[in-house]
């Protein structure tokens, strides 16, 4: 994710005005039964998407596109679902997601600072929304506050590497923040951003091990631009195989930033690559 826009309550209401009938995307009883009898094309990986891929659309349109991809898990970024929503708006989001058969396990990327009350509000929002992992860019002076909050709420913090020049660009940056802190503070691995920072994402994942709490899976070319899976320099075959060997049970979110006006076709190609790797392993 290159960053996020804080749409705020007013913009959220405007984008929500379309009132897409998300219930139409919910699986029928027959299709659910049929799907249950089919082999899992992702080999047990909890594939989903980062909603920043759909940043030019309302959150409801983003859900529709997620369903087009055959996925049912979304990591929403704050530009789609801001923390400033009223209780009624939060309930409306959850009801529409339930109707669409979509879950919301992760949220981010979120910044944290030394203001404990502000940090707490983010955790309270996450609890209401049923989020189990917050993908984060925490300032160093926030970590003691986060220690107490992850313990109290049982919600994980996944520190996100954000590419060259970012606060967390390398494995050492992330490990330095995790060391000496609560075990629920771990890593969110963005394979593309690591490669942009000249870090081998596969080796980074091996170093983090069980402290990986979410993954943004992407490929990048020699210039650091998003590429179709298998066309860039990330060893995605190795990444996918390692995740399966680890029996990774958190969200693996595809994120494709290069084509925001029409992201579904390239994302479909990327997912085909994932399925092919799994089918051949």
C-alpha positions as CSV (number, residue, x, y, z in Angstrom):
1,X,0.0,0.0,0.0
2,X,1.4,3.4,-1.0
3,X,-0.5,5.2,1.6
4,X,-4.1,5.9,2.6
5,X,-6.8,8.6,2.4
6,X,-8.9,9.3,5.4
7,X,-12.2,9.6,3.7
8,X,-14.1,10.5,6.9
9,X,-17.7,10.0,7.8
10,X,-19.1,12.4,5.2
11,X,-17.3,10.8,2.2
12,X,-18.1,7.3,3.5
13,X,-21.8,8.2,3.5
14,X,-21.6,9.6,0.0
15,X,-19.8,6.5,-1.4
16,X,-22.3,4.3,0.5
17,X,-25.3,6.1,-1.2
18,X,-25.1,3.7,-4.1
19,X,-26.5,1.0,-1.9
20,X,-25.3,-1.9,-4.0
21,X,-27.3,-5.0,-3.2
22,X,-24.5,-6.9,-1.7
23,X,-26.9,-9.6,-0.6
24,X,-27.0,-10.5,-4.3
25,X,-23.4,-11.6,-4.0
26,X,-24.1,-13.9,-1.0
27,X,-23.8,-17.6,-1.8
28,X,-27.0,-19.5,-2.1
29,X,-27.5,-22.6,0.0
30,X,-27.1,-24.8,-3.1
31,X,-23.9,-23.0,-4.2
32,X,-22.4,-23.2,-0.7
33,X,-23.1,-26.9,-0.6
34,X,-21.5,-27.3,-4.0
35,X,-18.4,-25.2,-3.0
36,X,-18.0,-27.4,0.1
37,X,-17.5,-30.4,-2.1
38,X,-14.8,-28.8,-4.2
39,X,-11.1,-29.0,-3.4
40,X,-9.7,-25.8,-2.0
41,X,-7.9,-24.1,-4.9
42,X,-5.6,-22.2,-2.5
43,X,-4.4,-25.3,-0.6
44,X,-5.6,-24.1,2.8
45,X,-4.2,-20.5,2.5
46,X,-6.7,-17.8,3.6
47,X,-6.6,-15.8,0.4
48,X,-8.2,-12.4,0.3
49,X,-7.4,-8.9,-0.9
50,X,-6.2,-5.6,0.4
51,X,-9.0,-3.1,-0.4
52,X,-6.4,-0.5,-1.4
53,X,-6.3,-2.4,-4.7
54,X,-9.9,-1.0,-5.2
55,X,-9.2,2.5,-3.9
56,X,-10.9,4.2,-6.8
57,X,-14.2,2.6,-5.8
58,X,-16.6,2.8,-2.9
59,X,-16.2,0.1,-0.2
60,X,-19.3,-1.6,-1.5
61,X,-18.0,-1.7,-5.1
62,X,-14.7,-3.0,-3.6
63,X,-16.7,-5.9,-2.1
64,X,-18.4,-6.6,-5.4
65,X,-15.0,-6.8,-7.1
66,X,-13.7,-9.1,-4.4
67,X,-16.5,-11.5,-5.1
68,X,-15.8,-11.3,-8.8
69,X,-12.4,-12.7,-7.9
70,X,-14.0,-15.6,-6.0
71,X,-12.6,-14.3,-2.7
72,X,-14.4,-13.8,0.6
73,X,-11.8,-12.1,2.8
74,X,-10.9,-8.4,2.8
75,X,-8.3,-6.3,4.6
76,X,-10.0,-2.9,4.4
77,X,-7.8,0.2,4.5
78,X,-9.0,3.2,6.4
79,X,-10.0,5.1,3.3
80,X,-12.8,2.6,2.7
81,X,-13.9,2.0,6.3
82,X,-12.7,4.8,8.6
83,X,-12.6,4.5,12.3
84,X,-14.8,7.7,12.5
85,X,-18.0,5.8,11.5
86,X,-20.9,6.1,13.9
87,X,-22.1,3.0,15.7
88,X,-25.0,2.7,13.3
89,X,-22.7,3.0,10.3
90,X,-20.5,0.3,11.7
91,X,-23.4,-2.0,12.1
92,X,-24.5,-1.3,8.6
93,X,-21.1,-2.2,7.2
94,X,-21.1,-5.5,9.2
95,X,-24.6,-6.4,8.1
96,X,-23.8,-5.9,4.4
97,X,-20.6,-7.9,4.7
98,X,-22.5,-10.7,6.4
99,X,-25.1,-10.6,3.6
100,X,-22.2,-10.8,1.0
101,X,-20.5,-13.7,2.8
102,X,-17.4,-11.5,3.3
103,X,-15.2,-11.5,6.4
104,X,-13.0,-8.6,7.7
105,X,-10.1,-10.2,9.6
106,X,-7.5,-7.5,9.1
107,X,-7.5,-3.7,9.0
108,X,-4.8,-1.2,7.9
109,X,-2.4,0.3,7.5
110,X,-2.9,2.2,10.7
111,X,-0.5,4.6,12.4
112,X,0.1,4.6,16.2
113,X,1.7,7.1,18.4
114,X,2.2,7.9,22.1
115,X,-1.4,8.9,22.6
116,X,-2.7,5.9,24.5
117,X,-6.4,7.1,24.4
118,X,-6.2,7.4,20.6
119,X,-4.6,4.0,20.3
120,X,-7.3,2.5,22.5
121,X,-10.0,3.9,20.2
122,X,-8.5,2.0,17.3
123,X,-8.6,-1.2,19.3
124,X,-12.2,-0.6,20.3
125,X,-13.1,-0.1,16.7
126,X,-11.3,-3.3,15.8
127,X,-13.1,-5.2,18.5
128,X,-16.6,-4.0,17.3
129,X,-15.7,-4.8,13.7
130,X,-14.5,-8.3,14.5
131,X,-10.9,-7.6,13.3
132,X,-8.2,-9.9,14.7
133,X,-5.2,-8.2,13.2
134,X,-4.3,-4.5,12.7
135,X,-1.7,-3.9,10.1
136,X,0.3,-1.0,11.4
137,X,3.0,1.5,11.1
138,X,3.6,2.2,14.8
139,X,6.0,5.0,16.0
140,X,8.6,3.6,18.4
141,X,7.0,5.6,21.3
142,X,3.8,3.7,20.8
143,X,5.1,0.2,21.5
144,X,4.7,0.2,25.3
145,X,1.1,1.4,24.8
146,X,0.5,-1.4,22.2
147,X,2.0,-4.0,24.6
148,X,-0.8,-3.3,27.0
149,X,-3.6,-3.0,24.3
150,X,-2.8,-6.3,22.5
151,X,-2.8,-8.1,25.8
152,X,-6.1,-6.5,26.9
153,X,-8.0,-6.9,23.6
154,X,-6.3,-10.1,22.2
155,X,-5.9,-8.3,18.9
156,X,-2.6,-8.6,17.1
157,X,-0.4,-5.8,15.7
158,X,1.3,-6.7,12.4
159,X,4.1,-4.2,11.7
160,X,4.1,-3.4,8.0
161,X,7.3,-2.9,6.0
162,X,6.6,0.0,3.6
163,X,9.6,0.1,1.2
164,X,12.7,2.3,0.8
165,X,12.9,5.2,3.2
166,X,10.0,4.1,5.4
167,X,10.2,3.7,9.1
168,X,10.1,-0.1,8.6
169,X,11.9,-1.0,5.4
170,X,14.1,-3.9,6.4
171,X,13.9,-7.1,8.4
172,X,16.1,-5.5,11.1
173,X,13.7,-2.5,11.3
174,X,10.7,-4.7,12.0
175,X,12.6,-7.1,14.3
176,X,14.0,-4.2,16.3
177,X,10.4,-3.0,17.0
178,X,9.2,-6.5,17.9
179,X,12.1,-7.5,20.2
180,X,11.2,-7.2,23.9
181,X,7.6,-6.6,23.2
182,X,4.4,-8.7,23.5
183,X,4.2,-11.8,21.3
184,X,1.0,-10.4,19.7
185,X,3.2,-7.7,18.1
186,X,4.6,-9.3,14.9
187,X,5.1,-8.6,11.2
188,X,3.0,-7.9,8.2
189,X,5.1,-9.0,5.3
190,X,4.7,-7.1,2.0
191,X,6.6,-9.1,-0.5
192,X,6.8,-6.3,-3.0
193,X,7.9,-3.6,-0.6
194,X,10.7,-5.8,0.7
195,X,12.0,-6.4,-2.8
196,X,11.8,-2.6,-3.5
197,X,14.1,-2.2,-0.4
198,X,16.5,-4.8,-1.8
199,X,15.4,-7.3,0.8
200,X,14.7,-10.9,-0.2
201,X,11.1,-11.4,0.9
202,X,11.4,-15.2,1.2
203,X,14.4,-14.9,3.5
204,X,12.6,-12.2,5.5
205,X,9.7,-14.5,6.0
206,X,12.0,-17.3,7.2
207,X,13.5,-14.9,9.8
208,X,10.1,-13.8,11.1
209,X,8.7,-17.3,11.3
210,X,5.6,-17.7,13.4
211,X,5.6,-14.0,14.2
212,X,4.1,-13.2,10.7
213,X,0.5,-12.1,11.3
214,X,-0.5,-11.0,7.8
215,X,0.9,-11.0,4.3
216,X,0.5,-8.6,1.4
217,X,1.4,-10.7,-1.6
218,X,2.6,-8.9,-4.7
219,X,5.3,-8.9,-7.4
220,X,7.4,-6.0,-8.6
221,X,9.6,-5.5,-11.6
222,X,13.2,-4.2,-11.6
223,X,11.9,-0.6,-11.3
224,X,9.8,-1.5,-8.3
225,X,6.5,-1.2,-10.1
226,X,3.7,-3.8,-9.6
227,X,4.0,-6.7,-11.9
228,X,1.8,-9.7,-12.7
229,X,2.7,-12.6,-10.4
230,X,5.6,-14.6,-11.8
231,X,6.6,-11.7,-14.1
232,X,8.7,-9.7,-11.5
233,X,11.6,-10.5,-9.2
234,X,9.8,-11.8,-6.1
235,X,10.2,-15.6,-5.6
236,X,6.4,-16.1,-5.2
237,X,6.7,-19.8,-5.8
238,X,9.0,-20.0,-2.8
239,X,6.7,-17.6,-0.8
240,X,3.6,-19.7,-1.5
241,X,5.3,-23.0,-0.7
242,X,6.7,-21.6,2.6
243,X,3.3,-20.3,3.7
244,X,1.9,-23.7,3.1
245,X,4.8,-25.4,4.9
246,X,4.2,-23.1,7.8
247,X,0.5,-23.9,7.8
248,X,0.0,-20.1,7.8
249,X,-3.5,-19.5,9.1
250,X,-3.8,-15.7,8.8
251,X,-4.8,-13.6,5.8
252,X,-2.8,-13.7,2.6
253,X,-4.0,-10.5,0.9
254,X,-3.3,-9.9,-2.8
255,X,-2.6,-6.2,-3.4
256,X,-2.3,-4.8,-6.9
257,X,-1.7,-1.1,-7.1
258,X,-0.9,-0.6,-10.8
259,X,-4.3,-0.5,-12.4
260,X,-6.7,1.2,-10.0
261,X,-9.3,1.9,-12.7
262,X,-9.8,-1.7,-13.6
263,X,-7.9,-4.0,-11.1
264,X,-9.9,-7.2,-11.5
265,X,-8.3,-8.6,-14.7
266,X,-4.7,-8.4,-13.5
267,X,-5.7,-9.6,-10.1
268,X,-7.4,-12.6,-11.7
269,X,-4.2,-13.4,-13.5
270,X,-2.2,-13.2,-10.3
271,X,-4.7,-15.5,-8.5
272,X,-4.4,-18.0,-11.4
273,X,-0.6,-18.0,-10.8
274,X,-1.2,-18.8,-7.1
275,X,-3.6,-21.6,-7.9
276,X,-1.2,-23.1,-10.5
277,X,1.6,-23.1,-7.9
278,X,-0.5,-24.9,-5.4
279,X,-1.9,-27.4,-7.9
280,X,1.6,-28.3,-9.0
281,X,3.1,-28.7,-5.5
